[in-house]
Amino acid sequence: MANMSYCRWENTLSDLQDCADHLHDGNLSPTEHVSRKRLLRLAADMLGEIGVTVDHDDLDQALEGAP
């Protein structure tokens, strides 16, 4: 179910915190591994939208070395 606009950030925060708590978990399924990469790239893009520069080459290199 999609988040309601009045609580989008609040609902997403707890899910994102759970992901952050398990960022370095190994033995992810192939689809979870891809989803982790996509989520982190999206986070980098969101930071870019507010003026924070994230080097996408550095991000991609870090993601390639992640378990």
PDBQT receptor file of N, H, CA, C and O in Angstrom, charges set to zero:
ATOM      1  N   MET A   1       0.832  -1.172   0.000  1.00  0.00    +0.000 N 
ATOM      2  CA  MET A   1       0.000   0.000   0.000  1.00  0.00    +0.000 C 
ATOM      3  C   MET A   1       0.884   1.245   0.000  1.00  0.00    +0.000 C 
ATOM      4  O   MET A   1       1.884   1.297   0.716  1.00  0.00    +0.000 OA
ATOM      5  N   ALA A   2       0.529   2.218  -0.779  1.00  0.00    +0.000 N 
ATOM      6  H   ALA A   2      -0.284   2.175  -1.361  1.00  0.00    +0.000 HD
ATOM      7  CA  ALA A   2       1.299   3.450  -0.872  1.00  0.00    +0.000 C 
ATOM      8  C   ALA A   2       1.137   4.276   0.399  1.00  0.00    +0.000 C 
ATOM      9  O   ALA A   2       0.124   4.183   1.093  1.00  0.00    +0.000 OA
ATOM     10  N   ASN A   3       2.151   5.082   0.688  1.00  0.00    +0.000 N 
ATOM     11  H   ASN A   3       2.973   5.157   0.124  1.00  0.00    +0.000 HD
ATOM     12  CA  ASN A   3       2.072   5.985   1.830  1.00  0.00    +0.000 C 
ATOM     13  C   ASN A   3       1.123   7.134   1.529  1.00  0.00    +0.000 C 
ATOM     14  O   ASN A   3       1.082   7.642   0.408  1.00  0.00    +0.000 OA
ATOM     15  N   MET A   4       0.373   7.533   2.522  1.00  0.00    +0.000 N 
ATOM     16  H   MET A   4       0.407   7.120   3.433  1.00  0.00    +0.000 HD
ATOM     17  CA  MET A   4      -0.499   8.692   2.393  1.00  0.00    +0.000 C 
ATOM     18  C   MET A   4       0.376   9.938   2.469  1.00  0.00    +0.000 C 
ATOM     19  O   MET A   4       1.350   9.973   3.221  1.00  0.00    +0.000 OA
ATOM     20  N   SER A   5       0.033  10.950   1.697  1.00  0.00    +0.000 N 
ATOM     21  H   SER A   5      -0.758  10.922   1.086  1.00  0.00    +0.000 HD
ATOM     22  CA  SER A   5       0.880  12.135   1.607  1.00  0.00    +0.000 C 
ATOM     23  C   SER A   5       1.088  12.830   2.949  1.00  0.00    +0.000 C 
ATOM     24  O   SER A   5       2.128  13.453   3.159  1.00  0.00    +0.000 OA
ATOM     25  N   TYR A   6       0.130  12.737   3.851  1.00  0.00    +0.000 N 
ATOM     26  H   TYR A   6      -0.716  12.231   3.680  1.00  0.00    +0.000 HD
ATOM     27  CA  TYR A   6       0.258  13.438   5.132  1.00  0.00    +0.000 C 
ATOM     28  C   TYR A   6       1.222  12.748   6.095  1.00  0.00    +0.000 C 
ATOM     29  O   TYR A   6       1.613  13.344   7.099  1.00  0.00    +0.000 OA
ATOM     30  N   CYS A   7       1.612  11.504   5.812  1.00  0.00    +0.000 N 
ATOM     31  H   CYS A   7       1.294  11.019   4.997  1.00  0.00    +0.000 HD
ATOM     32  CA  CYS A   7       2.547  10.808   6.702  1.00  0.00    +0.000 C 
ATOM     33  C   CYS A   7       3.631  10.055   5.926  1.00  0.00    +0.000 C 
ATOM     34  O   CYS A   7       4.236   9.119   6.449  1.00  0.00    +0.000 OA
ATOM     35  N   ARG A   8       3.869  10.462   4.697  1.00  0.00    +0.000 N 
ATOM     36  H   ARG A   8       3.377  11.222   4.272  1.00  0.00    +0.000 HD
ATOM     37  CA  ARG A   8       4.846   9.797   3.829  1.00  0.00    +0.000 C 
ATOM     38  C   ARG A   8       6.224   9.717   4.477  1.00  0.00    +0.000 C 
ATOM     39  O   ARG A   8       6.817   8.641   4.549  1.00  0.00    +0.000 OA
ATOM     40  N   TRP A   9       6.730  10.848   4.945  1.00  0.00    +0.000 N 
ATOM     41  H   TRP A   9       6.248  11.722   4.887  1.00  0.00    +0.000 HD
ATOM     42  CA  TRP A   9       8.090  10.879   5.496  1.00  0.00    +0.000 C 
ATOM     43  C   TRP A   9       8.172  10.095   6.802  1.00  0.00    +0.000 C 
ATOM     44  O   TRP A   9       9.148   9.387   7.048  1.00  0.00    +0.000 OA
ATOM     45  N   GLU A  10       7.158  10.223   7.624  1.00  0.00    +0.000 N 
ATOM     46  H   GLU A  10       6.365  10.798   7.424  1.00  0.00    +0.000 HD
ATOM     47  CA  GLU A  10       7.148   9.523   8.910  1.00  0.00    +0.000 C 
ATOM     48  C   GLU A  10       7.134   8.007   8.707  1.00  0.00    +0.000 C 
ATOM     49  O   GLU A  10       7.890   7.289   9.362  1.00  0.00    +0.000 OA
ATOM     50  N   ASN A  11       6.290   7.523   7.816  1.00  0.00    +0.000 N 
ATOM     51  H   ASN A  11       5.676   8.107   7.285  1.00  0.00    +0.000 HD
ATOM     52  CA  ASN A  11       6.208   6.084   7.568  1.00  0.00    +0.000 C 
ATOM     53  C   ASN A  11       7.476   5.544   6.925  1.00  0.00    +0.000 C 
ATOM     54  O   ASN A  11       7.923   4.445   7.254  1.00  0.00    +0.000 OA
ATOM     55  N   THR A  12       8.050   6.304   6.020  1.00  0.00    +0.000 N 
ATOM     56  H   THR A  12       7.687   7.197   5.753  1.00  0.00    +0.000 HD
ATOM     57  CA  THR A  12       9.237   5.846   5.305  1.00  0.00    +0.000 C 
ATOM     58  C   THR A  12      10.458   5.830   6.212  1.00  0.00    +0.000 C 
ATOM     59  O   THR A  12      11.332   4.976   6.059  1.00  0.00    +0.000 OA
ATOM     60  N   LEU A  13      10.529   6.764   7.153  1.00  0.00    +0.000 N 
ATOM     61  H   LEU A  13       9.819   7.457   7.278  1.00  0.00    +0.000 HD
ATOM     62  CA  LEU A  13      11.688   6.863   8.033  1.00  0.00    +0.000 C 
ATOM     63  C   LEU A  13      11.958   5.562   8.779  1.00  0.00    +0.000 C 
ATOM     64  O   LEU A  13      13.109   5.128   8.844  1.00  0.00    +0.000 OA
ATOM     65  N   SER A  14      10.943   4.932   9.340  1.00  0.00    +0.000 N 
ATOM     66  H   SER A  14      10.008   5.284   9.287  1.00  0.00    +0.000 HD
ATOM     67  CA  SER A  14      11.178   3.699  10.104  1.00  0.00    +0.000 C 
ATOM     68  C   SER A  14      11.654   2.564   9.201  1.00  0.00    +0.000 C 
ATOM     69  O   SER A  14      12.494   1.764   9.612  1.00  0.00    +0.000 OA
ATOM     70  N   ASP A  15      11.134   2.483   7.990  1.00  0.00    +0.000 N 
ATOM     71  H   ASP A  15      10.451   3.133   7.656  1.00  0.00    +0.000 HD
ATOM     72  CA  ASP A  15      11.597   1.455   7.053  1.00  0.00    +0.000 C 
ATOM     73  C   ASP A  15      13.034   1.718   6.619  1.00  0.00    +0.000 C 
ATOM     74  O   ASP A  15      13.839   0.792   6.512  1.00  0.00    +0.000 OA
ATOM     75  N   LEU A  16      13.351   2.993   6.370  1.00  0.00    +0.000 N 
ATOM     76  H   LEU A  16      12.697   3.745   6.458  1.00  0.00    +0.000 HD
ATOM     77  CA  LEU A  16      14.708   3.345   5.963  1.00  0.00    +0.000 C 
ATOM     78  C   LEU A  16      15.693   3.100   7.103  1.00  0.00    +0.000 C 
ATOM     79  O   LEU A  16      16.822   2.673   6.864  1.00  0.00    +0.000 OA
ATOM     80  N   GLN A  17      15.273   3.368   8.337  1.00  0.00    +0.000 N 
ATOM     81  H   GLN A  17      14.355   3.715   8.531  1.00  0.00    +0.000 HD
ATOM     82  CA  GLN A  17      16.133   3.101   9.488  1.00  0.00    +0.000 C 
ATOM     83  C   GLN A  17      16.425   1.611   9.605  1.00  0.00    +0.000 C 
ATOM     84  O   GLN A  17      17.550   1.229   9.927  1.00  0.00    +0.000 OA
ATOM     85  N   ASP A  18      15.437   0.768   9.351  1.00  0.00    +0.000 N 
ATOM     86  H   ASP A  18      14.523   1.079   9.089  1.00  0.00    +0.000 HD
ATOM     87  CA  ASP A  18      15.646  -0.681   9.372  1.00  0.00    +0.000 C 
ATOM     88  C   ASP A  18      16.675  -1.079   8.318  1.00  0.00    +0.000 C 
ATOM     89  O   ASP A  18      17.544  -1.911   8.579  1.00  0.00    +0.000 OA
ATOM     90  N   CYS A  19      16.580  -0.492   7.136  1.00  0.00    +0.000 N 
ATOM     91  H   CYS A  19      15.874   0.184   6.923  1.00  0.00    +0.000 HD
ATOM     92  CA  CYS A  19      17.563  -0.770   6.080  1.00  0.00    +0.000 C 
ATOM     93  C   CYS A  19      18.953  -0.325   6.521  1.00  0.00    +0.000 C 
ATOM     94  O   CYS A  19      19.928  -1.048   6.316  1.00  0.00    +0.000 OA
ATOM     95  N   ALA A  20      19.053   0.866   7.128  1.00  0.00    +0.000 N 
ATOM     96  H   ALA A  20      18.260   1.453   7.294  1.00  0.00    +0.000 HD
ATOM     97  CA  ALA A  20      20.345   1.369   7.596  1.00  0.00    +0.000 C 
ATOM     98  C   ALA A  20      20.939   0.447   8.656  1.00  0.00    +0.000 C 
ATOM     99  O   ALA A  20      22.148   0.212   8.672  1.00  0.00    +0.000 OA
ATOM    100  N   ASP A  21      20.098  -0.071   9.533  1.00  0.00    +0.000 N 
ATOM    101  H   ASP A  21      19.117   0.120   9.520  1.00  0.00    +0.000 HD
ATOM    102  CA  ASP A  21      20.568  -0.973  10.581  1.00  0.00    +0.000 C 
ATOM    103  C   ASP A  21      21.123  -2.273  10.015  1.00  0.00    +0.000 C 
ATOM    104  O   ASP A  21      21.913  -2.947  10.676  1.00  0.00    +0.000 OA
ATOM    105  N   HIS A  22      20.724  -2.627   8.812  1.00  0.00    +0.000 N 
ATOM    106  H   HIS A  22      20.083  -2.079   8.275  1.00  0.00    +0.000 HD
ATOM    107  CA  HIS A  22      21.149  -3.890   8.200  1.00  0.00    +0.000 C 
ATOM    108  C   HIS A  22      21.931  -3.663   6.906  1.00  0.00    +0.000 C 
ATOM    109  O   HIS A  22      21.977  -4.531   6.034  1.00  0.00    +0.000 OA
ATOM    110  N   LEU A  23      22.542  -2.487   6.798  1.00  0.00    +0.000 N 
ATOM    111  H   LEU A  23      22.505  -1.782   7.506  1.00  0.00    +0.000 HD
ATOM    112  CA  LEU A  23      23.251  -2.108   5.576  1.00  0.00    +0.000 C 
ATOM    113  C   LEU A  23      24.353  -3.090   5.202  1.00  0.00    +0.000 C 
ATOM    114  O   LEU A  23      24.584  -3.349   4.020  1.00  0.00    +0.000 OA
ATOM    115  N   HIS A  24      25.028  -3.633   6.197  1.00  0.00    +0.000 N 
ATOM    116  H   HIS A  24      24.840  -3.423   7.156  1.00  0.00    +0.000 HD
ATOM    117  CA  HIS A  24      26.174  -4.500   5.924  1.00  0.00    +0.000 C 
ATOM    118  C   HIS A  24      25.857  -5.983   6.043  1.00  0.00    +0.000 C 
ATOM    119  O   HIS A  24      26.766  -6.812   6.079  1.00  0.00    +0.000 OA
ATOM    120  N   ASP A  25      24.586  -6.321   6.102  1.00  0.00    +0.000 N 
ATOM    121  H   ASP A  25      23.847  -5.647   6.072  1.00  0.00    +0.000 HD
ATOM    122  CA  ASP A  25      24.217  -7.734   6.142  1.00  0.00    +0.000 C 
ATOM    123  C   ASP A  25      24.688  -8.421   4.867  1.00  0.00    +0.000 C 
ATOM    124  O   ASP A  25      24.522  -7.893   3.768  1.00  0.00    +0.000 OA
ATOM    125  N   GLY A  26      25.265  -9.577   5.020  1.00  0.00    +0.000 N 
ATOM    126  H   GLY A  26      25.400 -10.007   5.913  1.00  0.00    +0.000 HD
ATOM    127  CA  GLY A  26      25.670 -10.371   3.871  1.00  0.00    +0.000 C 
ATOM    128  C   GLY A  26      24.570 -11.351   3.502  1.00  0.00    +0.000 C 
ATOM    129  O   GLY A  26      23.482 -11.336   4.077  1.00  0.00    +0.000 OA
ATOM    130  N   ASN A  27      24.871 -12.188   2.549  1.00  0.00    +0.000 N 
ATOM    131  H   ASN A  27      25.755 -12.200   2.082  1.00  0.00    +0.000 HD
ATOM    132  CA  ASN A  27      23.954 -13.241   2.122  1.00  0.00    +0.000 C 
ATOM    133  C   ASN A  27      22.587 -12.723   1.690  1.00  0.00    +0.000 C 
ATOM    134  O   ASN A  27      21.560 -13.326   2.005  1.00  0.00    +0.000 OA
ATOM    135  N   LEU A  28      22.576 -11.603   0.970  1.00  0.00    +0.000 N 
ATOM    136  H   LEU A  28      23.410 -11.113   0.714  1.00  0.00    +0.000 HD
ATOM    137  CA  LEU A  28      21.318 -11.100   0.433  1.00  0.00    +0.000 C 
ATOM    138  C   LEU A  28      20.939 -11.897  -0.804  1.00  0.00    +0.000 C 
ATOM    139  O   LEU A  28      21.803 -12.394  -1.526  1.00  0.00    +0.000 OA
ATOM    140  N   SER A  29      19.666 -12.010  -1.034  1.00  0.00    +0.000 N 
ATOM    141  H   SER A  29      18.964 -11.606  -0.448  1.00  0.00    +0.000 HD
ATOM    142  CA  SER A  29      19.219 -12.624  -2.287  1.00  0.00    +0.000 C 
ATOM    143  C   SER A  29      19.613 -11.685  -3.425  1.00  0.00    +0.000 C 
ATOM    144  O   SER A  29      19.843 -10.498  -3.197  1.00  0.00    +0.000 OA
ATOM    145  N   PRO A  30      19.692 -12.204  -4.638  1.00  0.00    +0.000 N 
ATOM    146  CA  PRO A  30      20.042 -11.331  -5.769  1.00  0.00    +0.000 C 
ATOM    147  C   PRO A  30      19.112 -10.124  -5.900  1.00  0.00    +0.000 C 
ATOM    148  O   PRO A  30      19.570  -9.025  -6.211  1.00  0.00    +0.000 OA
ATOM    149  N   THR A  31      17.825 -10.317  -5.668  1.00  0.00    +0.000 N 
ATOM    150  H   THR A  31      17.454 -11.211  -5.415  1.00  0.00    +0.000 HD
ATOM    151  CA  THR A  31      16.904  -9.184  -5.808  1.00  0.00    +0.000 C 
ATOM    152  C   THR A  31      17.085  -8.174  -4.673  1.00  0.00    +0.000 C 
ATOM    153  O   THR A  31      16.946  -6.972  -4.899  1.00  0.00    +0.000 OA
ATOM    154  N   GLU A  32      17.390  -8.636  -3.465  1.00  0.00    +0.000 N 
ATOM    155  H   GLU A  32      17.503  -9.612  -3.281  1.00  0.00    +0.000 HD
ATOM    156  CA  GLU A  32      17.651  -7.718  -2.357  1.00  0.00    +0.000 C 
ATOM    157  C   GLU A  32      18.941  -6.938  -2.601  1.00  0.00    +0.000 C 
ATOM    158  O   GLU A  32      19.020  -5.752  -2.281  1.00  0.00    +0.000 OA
ATOM    159  N   HIS A  33      19.945  -7.596  -3.161  1.00  0.00    +0.000 N 
ATOM    160  H   HIS A  33      19.881  -8.560  -3.421  1.00  0.00    +0.000 HD
ATOM    161  CA  HIS A  33      21.218  -6.936  -3.470  1.00  0.00    +0.000 C 
ATOM    162  C   HIS A  33      20.987  -5.798  -4.468  1.00  0.00    +0.000 C 
ATOM    163  O   HIS A  33      21.503  -4.695  -4.283  1.00  0.00    +0.000 OA
ATOM    164  N   VAL A  34      20.222  -6.060  -5.510  1.00  0.00    +0.000 N 
ATOM    165  H   VAL A  34      19.803  -6.956  -5.660  1.00  0.00    +0.000 HD
ATOM    166  CA  VAL A  34      19.904  -5.040  -6.512  1.00  0.00    +0.000 C 
ATOM    167  C   VAL A  34      19.079  -3.922  -5.886  1.00  0.00    +0.000 C 
ATOM    168  O   VAL A  34      19.317  -2.746  -6.159  1.00  0.00    +0.000 OA
ATOM    169  N   SER A  35      18.125  -4.277  -5.059  1.00  0.00    +0.000 N 
ATOM    170  H   SER A  35      17.931  -5.233  -4.837  1.00  0.00    +0.000 HD
ATOM    171  CA  SER A  35      17.274  -3.264  -4.421  1.00  0.00    +0.000 C 
ATOM    172  C   SER A  35      18.079  -2.376  -3.479  1.00  0.00    +0.000 C 
ATOM    173  O   SER A  35      17.826  -1.174  -3.398  1.00  0.00    +0.000 OA
ATOM    174  N   ARG A  36      19.043  -2.952  -2.769  1.00  0.00    +0.000 N 
ATOM    175  H   ARG A  36      19.248  -3.929  -2.835  1.00  0.00    +0.000 HD
ATOM    176  CA  ARG A  36      19.901  -2.139  -1.893  1.00  0.00    +0.000 C 
ATOM    177  C   ARG A  36      20.666  -1.118  -2.718  1.00  0.00    +0.000 C 
ATOM    178  O   ARG A  36      20.743   0.051  -2.341  1.00  0.00    +0.000 OA
ATOM    179  N   LYS A  37      21.228  -1.545  -3.834  1.00  0.00    +0.000 N 
ATOM    180  H   LYS A  37      21.164  -2.495  -4.141  1.00  0.00    +0.000 HD
ATOM    181  CA  LYS A  37      21.945  -0.614  -4.710  1.00  0.00    +0.000 C 
ATOM    182  C   LYS A  37      21.021   0.478  -5.228  1.00  0.00    +0.000 C 
ATOM    183  O   LYS A  37      21.389   1.653  -5.237  1.00  0.00    +0.000 OA
ATOM    184  N   ARG A  38      19.838   0.102  -5.654  1.00  0.00    +0.000 N 
ATOM    185  H   ARG A  38      19.539  -0.852  -5.648  1.00  0.00    +0.000 HD
ATOM    186  CA  ARG A  38      18.892   1.089  -6.186  1.00  0.00    +0.000 C 
ATOM    187  C   ARG A  38      18.476   2.088  -5.109  1.00  0.00    +0.000 C 
ATOM    188  O   ARG A  38      18.353   3.281  -5.383  1.00  0.00    +0.000 OA
ATOM    189  N   LEU A  39      18.259   1.606  -3.893  1.00  0.00    +0.000 N 
ATOM    190  H   LEU A  39      18.359   0.636  -3.671  1.00  0.00    +0.000 HD
ATOM    191  CA  LEU A  39      17.865   2.489  -2.801  1.00  0.00    +0.000 C 
ATOM    192  C   LEU A  39      18.971   3.489  -2.485  1.00  0.00    +0.000 C 
ATOM    193  O   LEU A  39      18.694   4.674  -2.295  1.00  0.00    +0.000 OA
ATOM    194  N   LEU A  40      20.215   3.031  -2.425  1.00  0.00    +0.000 N 
ATOM    195  H   LEU A  40      20.440   2.069  -2.579  1.00  0.00    +0.000 HD
ATOM    196  CA  LEU A  40      21.319   3.930  -2.114  1.00  0.00    +0.000 C 
ATOM    197  C   LEU A  40      21.554   4.933  -3.240  1.00  0.00    +0.000 C 
ATOM    198  O   LEU A  40      21.893   6.086  -2.976  1.00  0.00    +0.000 OA
ATOM    199  N   ARG A  41      21.383   4.516  -4.471  1.00  0.00    +0.000 N 
ATOM    200  H   ARG A  41      21.108   3.579  -4.686  1.00  0.00    +0.000 HD
ATOM    201  CA  ARG A  41      21.502   5.466  -5.588  1.00  0.00    +0.000 C 
ATOM    202  C   ARG A  41      20.382   6.501  -5.539  1.00  0.00    +0.000 C 
ATOM    203  O   ARG A  41      20.610   7.677  -5.820  1.00  0.00    +0.000 OA
ATOM    204  N   LEU A  42      19.181   6.072  -5.186  1.00  0.00    +0.000 N 
ATOM    205  H   LEU A  42      18.995   5.116  -4.958  1.00  0.00    +0.000 HD
ATOM    206  CA  LEU A  42      18.068   7.009  -5.045  1.00  0.00    +0.000 C 
ATOM    207  C   LEU A  42      18.348   8.002  -3.919  1.00  0.00    +0.000 C 
ATOM    208  O   LEU A  42      18.073   9.193  -4.060  1.00  0.00    +0.000 OA
ATOM    209  N   ALA A  43      18.891   7.520  -2.810  1.00  0.00    +0.000 N 
ATOM    210  H   ALA A  43      19.115   6.552  -2.695  1.00  0.00    +0.000 HD
ATOM    211  CA  ALA A  43      19.239   8.415  -1.699  1.00  0.00    +0.000 C 
ATOM    212  C   ALA A  43      20.268   9.448  -2.152  1.00  0.00    +0.000 C 
ATOM    213  O   ALA A  43      20.170  10.621  -1.791  1.00  0.00    +0.000 OA
ATOM    214  N   ALA A  44      21.251   9.020  -2.939  1.00  0.00    +0.000 N 
ATOM    215  H   ALA A  44      21.331   8.067  -3.232  1.00  0.00    +0.000 HD
ATOM    216  CA  ALA A  44      22.253   9.957  -3.462  1.00  0.00    +0.000 C 
ATOM    217  C   ALA A  44      21.600  10.991  -4.369  1.00  0.00    +0.000 C 
ATOM    218  O   ALA A  44      21.941  12.173  -4.310  1.00  0.00    +0.000 OA
ATOM    219  N   ASP A  45      20.672  10.558  -5.202  1.00  0.00    +0.000 N 
ATOM    220  H   ASP A  45      20.395   9.599  -5.250  1.00  0.00    +0.000 HD
ATOM    221  CA  ASP A  45      19.956  11.490  -6.078  1.00  0.00    +0.000 C 
ATOM    222  C   ASP A  45      19.131  12.483  -5.262  1.00  0.00    +0.000 C 
ATOM    223  O   ASP A  45      19.072  13.666  -5.597  1.00  0.00    +0.000 OA
ATOM    224  N   MET A  46      18.497  12.005  -4.198  1.00  0.00    +0.000 N 
ATOM    225  H   MET A  46      18.545  11.044  -3.927  1.00  0.00    +0.000 HD
ATOM    226  CA  MET A  46      17.709  12.896  -3.342  1.00  0.00    +0.000 C 
ATOM    227  C   MET A  46      18.607  13.930  -2.671  1.00  0.00    +0.000 C 
ATOM    228  O   MET A  46      18.235  15.099  -2.569  1.00  0.00    +0.000 OA
ATOM    229  N   LEU A  47      19.783  13.511  -2.216  1.00  0.00    +0.000 N 
ATOM    230  H   LEU A  47      20.085  12.561  -2.300  1.00  0.00    +0.000 HD
ATOM    231  CA  LEU A  47      20.722  14.464  -1.635  1.00  0.00    +0.000 C 
ATOM    232  C   LEU A  47      21.140  15.503  -2.669  1.00  0.00    +0.000 C 
ATOM    233  O   LEU A  47      21.280  16.683  -2.347  1.00  0.00    +0.000 OA
ATOM    234  N   GLY A  48      21.336  15.066  -3.902  1.00  0.00    +0.000 N 
ATOM    235  H   GLY A  48      21.222  14.108  -4.163  1.00  0.00    +0.000 HD
ATOM    236  CA  GLY A  48      21.668  16.000  -4.973  1.00  0.00    +0.000 C 
ATOM    237  C   GLY A  48      20.593  17.049  -5.184  1.00  0.00    +0.000 C 
ATOM    238  O   GLY A  48      20.894  18.196  -5.515  1.00  0.00    +0.000 OA
ATOM    239  N   GLU A  49      19.346  16.661  -4.993  1.00  0.00    +0.000 N 
ATOM    240  H   GLU A  49      19.102  15.729  -4.724  1.00  0.00    +0.000 HD
ATOM    241  CA  GLU A  49      18.227  17.593  -5.157  1.00  0.00    +0.000 C 
ATOM    242  C   GLU A  49      18.256  18.732  -4.139  1.00  0.00    +0.000 C 
ATOM    243  O   GLU A  49      17.687  19.795  -4.383  1.00  0.00    +0.000 OA
ATOM    244  N   ILE A  50      18.912  18.516  -3.004  1.00  0.00    +0.000 N 
ATOM    245  H   ILE A  50      19.375  17.651  -2.805  1.00  0.00    +0.000 HD
ATOM    246  CA  ILE A  50      18.995  19.584  -2.000  1.00  0.00    +0.000 C 
ATOM    247  C   ILE A  50      20.396  20.195  -1.946  1.00  0.00    +0.000 C 
ATOM    248  O   ILE A  50      20.722  20.925  -1.010  1.00  0.00    +0.000 OA
ATOM    249  N   GLY A  51      21.217  19.896  -2.948  1.00  0.00    +0.000 N 
ATOM    250  H   GLY A  51      20.952  19.303  -3.708  1.00  0.00    +0.000 HD
ATOM    251  CA  GLY A  51      22.509  20.554  -3.071  1.00  0.00    +0.000 C 
ATOM    252  C   GLY A  51      23.703  19.821  -2.506  1.00  0.00    +0.000 C 
ATOM    253  O   GLY A  51      24.798  20.381  -2.463  1.00  0.00    +0.000 OA
ATOM    254  N   VAL A  52      23.528  18.588  -2.072  1.00  0.00    +0.000 N 
ATOM    255  H   VAL A  52      22.638  18.133  -2.107  1.00  0.00    +0.000 HD
ATOM    256  CA  VAL A  52      24.648  17.798  -1.557  1.00  0.00    +0.000 C 
ATOM    257  C   VAL A  52      25.209  16.975  -2.707  1.00  0.00    +0.000 C 
ATOM    258  O   VAL A  52      24.480  16.221  -3.352  1.00  0.00    +0.000 OA
ATOM    259  N   THR A  53      26.495  17.120  -2.960  1.00  0.00    +0.000 N 
ATOM    260  H   THR A  53      27.087  17.732  -2.436  1.00  0.00    +0.000 HD
ATOM    261  CA  THR A  53      27.118  16.413  -4.067  1.00  0.00    +0.000 C 
ATOM    262  C   THR A  53      27.580  15.030  -3.625  1.00  0.00    +0.000 C 
ATOM    263  O   THR A  53      28.331  14.891  -2.659  1.00  0.00    +0.000 OA
ATOM    264  N   VAL A  54      27.129  14.026  -4.334  1.00  0.00    +0.000 N 
ATOM    265  H   VAL A  54      26.520  14.138  -5.119  1.00  0.00    +0.000 HD
ATOM    266  CA  VAL A  54      27.568  12.651  -4.112  1.00  0.00    +0.000 C 
ATOM    267  C   VAL A  54      28.226  12.192  -5.404  1.00  0.00    +0.000 C 
ATOM    268  O   VAL A  54      27.611  12.242  -6.469  1.00  0.00    +0.000 OA
ATOM    269  N   ASP A  55      29.466  11.750  -5.314  1.00  0.00    +0.000 N 
ATOM    270  H   ASP A  55      29.965  11.710  -4.449  1.00  0.00    +0.000 HD
ATOM    271  CA  ASP A  55      30.179  11.265  -6.490  1.00  0.00    +0.000 C 
ATOM    272  C   ASP A  55      29.631   9.882  -6.844  1.00  0.00    +0.000 C 
ATOM    273  O   ASP A  55      29.844   8.915  -6.113  1.00  0.00    +0.000 OA
ATOM    274  N   HIS A  56      28.936   9.801  -7.954  1.00  0.00    +0.000 N 
ATOM    275  H   HIS A  56      28.763  10.587  -8.548  1.00  0.00    +0.000 HD
ATOM    276  CA  HIS A  56      28.297   8.538  -8.336  1.00  0.00    +0.000 C 
ATOM    277  C   HIS A  56      29.320   7.452  -8.660  1.00  0.00    +0.000 C 
ATOM    278  O   HIS A  56      29.047   6.269  -8.458  1.00  0.00    +0.000 OA
ATOM    279  N   ASP A  57      30.490   7.838  -9.160  1.00  0.00    +0.000 N 
ATOM    280  H   ASP A  57      30.711   8.799  -9.324  1.00  0.00    +0.000 HD
ATOM    281  CA  ASP A  57      31.530   6.838  -9.402  1.00  0.00    +0.000 C 
ATOM    282  C   ASP A  57      32.001   6.233  -8.082  1.00  0.00    +0.000 C 
ATOM    283  O   ASP A  57      32.174   5.018  -7.980  1.00  0.00    +0.000 OA
ATOM    284  N   ASP A  58      32.209   7.082  -7.069  1.00  0.00    +0.000 N 
ATOM    285  H   ASP A  58      32.069   8.068  -7.152  1.00  0.00    +0.000 HD
ATOM    286  CA  ASP A  58      32.601   6.577  -5.749  1.00  0.00    +0.000 C 
ATOM    287  C   ASP A  58      31.510   5.690  -5.159  1.00  0.00    +0.000 C 
ATOM    288  O   ASP A  58      31.793   4.646  -4.572  1.00  0.00    +0.000 OA
ATOM    289  N   LEU A  59      30.269   6.117  -5.323  1.00  0.00    +0.000 N 
ATOM    290  H   LEU A  59      30.039   6.965  -5.801  1.00  0.00    +0.000 HD
ATOM    291  CA  LEU A  59      29.146   5.325  -4.810  1.00  0.00    +0.000 C 
ATOM    292  C   LEU A  59      29.095   3.962  -5.489  1.00  0.00    +0.000 C 
ATOM    293  O   LEU A  59      28.969   2.937  -4.821  1.00  0.00    +0.000 OA
ATOM    294  N   ASP A  60      29.193   3.950  -6.813  1.00  0.00    +0.000 N 
ATOM    295  H   ASP A  60      29.296   4.783  -7.356  1.00  0.00    +0.000 HD
ATOM    296  CA  ASP A  60      29.161   2.682  -7.543  1.00  0.00    +0.000 C 
ATOM    297  C   ASP A  60      30.310   1.772  -7.132  1.00  0.00    +0.000 C 
ATOM    298  O   ASP A  60      30.130   0.562  -6.993  1.00  0.00    +0.000 OA
ATOM    299  N   GLN A  61      31.497   2.357  -6.937  1.00  0.00    +0.000 N 
ATOM    300  H   GLN A  61      31.643   3.340  -7.050  1.00  0.00    +0.000 HD
ATOM    301  CA  GLN A  61      32.656   1.566  -6.524  1.00  0.00    +0.000 C 
ATOM    302  C   GLN A  61      32.427   0.974  -5.127  1.00  0.00    +0.000 C 
ATOM    303  O   GLN A  61      32.748  -0.190  -4.884  1.00  0.00    +0.000 OA
ATOM    304  N   ALA A  62      31.881   1.765  -4.224  1.00  0.00    +0.000 N 
ATOM    305  H   ALA A  62      31.620   2.710  -4.421  1.00  0.00    +0.000 HD
ATOM    306  CA  ALA A  62      31.595   1.266  -2.874  1.00  0.00    +0.000 C 
ATOM    307  C   ALA A  62      30.546   0.161  -2.914  1.00  0.00    +0.000 C 
ATOM    308  O   ALA A  62      30.649  -0.827  -2.186  1.00  0.00    +0.000 OA
ATOM    309  N   LEU A  63      29.543   0.328  -3.760  1.00  0.00    +0.000 N 
ATOM    310  H   LEU A  63      29.460   1.131  -4.351  1.00  0.00    +0.000 HD
ATOM    311  CA  LEU A  63      28.488  -0.679  -3.857  1.00  0.00    +0.000 C 
ATOM    312  C   LEU A  63      29.005  -1.981  -4.451  1.00  0.00    +0.000 C 
ATOM    313  O   LEU A  63      28.532  -3.058  -4.088  1.00  0.00    +0.000 OA
ATOM    314  N   GLU A  64      29.961  -1.894  -5.351  1.00  0.00    +0.000 N 
ATOM    315  H   GLU A  64      30.346  -1.019  -5.645  1.00  0.00    +0.000 HD
ATOM    316  CA  GLU A  64      30.528  -3.116  -5.931  1.00  0.00    +0.000 C 
ATOM    317  C   GLU A  64      31.289  -3.918  -4.888  1.00  0.00    +0.000 C 
ATOM    318  O   GLU A  64      31.356  -5.144  -4.976  1.00  0.00    +0.000 OA
ATOM    319  N   GLY A  65      31.863  -3.239  -3.901  1.00  0.00    +0.000 N 
ATOM    320  H   GLY A  65      31.808  -2.243  -3.829  1.00  0.00    +0.000 HD
ATOM    321  CA  GLY A  65      32.616  -3.925  -2.859  1.00  0.00    +0.000 C 
ATOM    322  C   GLY A  65      31.770  -4.358  -1.678  1.00  0.00    +0.000 C 
ATOM    323  O   GLY A  65      32.263  -5.019  -0.765  1.00  0.00    +0.000 OA
ATOM    324  N   ALA A  66      30.491  -3.986  -1.693  1.00  0.00    +0.000 N 
ATOM    325  H   ALA A  66      30.090  -3.449  -2.435  1.00  0.00    +0.000 HD
ATOM    326  CA  ALA A  66      29.612  -4.323  -0.566  1.00  0.00    +0.000 C 
ATOM    327  C   ALA A  66      29.248  -5.802  -0.598  1.00  0.00    +0.000 C 
ATOM    328  O   ALA A  66      29.142  -6.401  -1.668  1.00  0.00    +0.000 OA
ATOM    329  N   PRO A  67      29.056  -6.388   0.593  1.00  0.00    +0.000 N 
ATOM    330  CA  PRO A  67      28.695  -7.815   0.632  1.00  0.00    +0.000 C 
ATOM    331  C   PRO A  67      27.327  -8.089   0.049  1.00  0.00    +0.000 C 
ATOM    332  O   PRO A  67      26.889  -9.239   0.014  1.00  0.00    +0.000 OA
TER     333      PRO A  67
